[in-house]
Amino acid sequence: MSATNDASQSEDSANSLIDRSSAAASTKKRDAPSATSEDDAAPASDAAPDAPSASRDAKRRRVEPDPAGVPALEEIRQRLGAEPADLARPDEAVWLFSQRRGDSTCCYRTFMTLISALCTLDEYRRALLACGLVRASGVVASVREIQGAIQEGWLDGFGLESASLIWKGANFVGSTGLDGWIGCVEAGAALRRAGVRANVVGFNGQAVGATALSAALDLVARLAIYFAGHGDGVGWGADLLPPALLVFDGHSRAVVGVSRGRLVLLDPAWDAPRLECMSAEDLASRASRFEILVVRPGVRDADALPKDFNEQA
């Protein structure tokens, strides 16, 4: 990573690099959890206490089952063919959770991909179950339940700098549209509360001396090191190497590997897995600021993890 981006990284990660106004403009061995994520009707007590109208409250409690996840990584690996690639593992741990057309839940869906992958290992499944990111039935948490886990993370002090941008002290559970939009720091708040070593890194091509391309090159280099089993990826064994979360241009994708200097992506906007690889040049043509979340191995006591995402867990 260049010195310029390294110096600006702390400020950007804490303030959640992604511009929420641009997000609003864009239409935003398997004992692991079931690939179906269910949204149940919420009790009246879940409504924001200061909701301005009964109609808004009713809208937030509307029952709309989430789409089921589908296995993704094996299909991607087959499409790569003989192309060399360092990918997440195992294949059966990585699922695609599709967002509904026109909704703004892309980061929730990519977060579901990460949650499902982590639950390949029992220690993560137990930790995520205790914090509401997985149900006792083995089903990955719904959007509402993820919002509850994020809010509990904020209440415990994780990622409060980012929370101040979207959380006004009312109940975050049930928030929709721009009010409910999340990025890597919000997902990280829920994970750190569960004792998961989630780290968020920002790459700012708008910093002094930086460019969109230099930021994108640093991003690709960091994830190439991760998927090669070095850097943030040190310590992951043969049983699991989870995907990373990537947010840019108001949209979230899972990164499931690196092939020939290109990120191998899984996009919740898709109905089915496909192969999409983006080079640093491709990324720089789309945005100048990027944010990633990666998980380091090992579950810790949440009290031992930093509350501030400027500090690495």
Buried (B, 14 or more C-beta within 10 A) or exposed (E): BBEBBEBBBBBBBBBBBBEBEBBBEEBBEBEBBBBBBBBEEBEEEBBBEEBEEEEEBEEBBEEEEBBBBBBBBEBBBEBBEEEEBBBBBBBBBBBBBBBEEEBBBBBBBBBBBBBBBBBBBEBBBBBBBEBBBBBEEBBBBBBBBBBBBBBBBBEBBBBBBBBEBBBEEBBBBBBBEBBBBBBBBBBBBBBBBBBBBBBBBBBBBEBEEBBBBBBBBBBBBBBBBBBEBEBBBEEBEEEBBBBBBBBBBBBBBBBBBBBEEBBBBBBBBBEEBBBBBBBBBBBBEEBBBBBBBBBBBEBBEBEEBEBEBBEEB
